[in-house]
Amino acid sequence: MKDRNTPDTRTTYWKTQIDAWQASGQSQLAFCKANDLNYPNFGYWLRKFRHEGITPAAPRRSSGFVPVVAAALPGELTLRLPSGIELTGVTEKNLPLVEHVLARLG
């Protein structure tokens, strides 16, 4: 019978914890607190698994910002949204309308 504290047992234990954390949607710290895990140990194993390619790196989150490009005319903007929609001629005067359109698109 294997000792409970063998390297294989620890690896399996922490892999299970990391998988559960990824499925939880919680922050690392919140998950560790909720599951009575040592946070530095959790971080060590997560880095180890990522370095070894066992656990994928965290996905990059979108900032929610979109590029804003200045139009040719002074005082006007062109907004190009990720969906491909382009709003041109945005000025301070029509900004409430643009905000309404963006809210409807969102």
Secondary structure, DSSP 8 states (H G I E B T S, - for coil): ---TTSHHHHHHHHHHHHHHHHHHT--HHHHHHHTT--HHHHHHHHHHHHHTTSS--------S---EEE-SSTT-EEEE-TTS-EEEEE-TTTHHHHHHHHHHH-
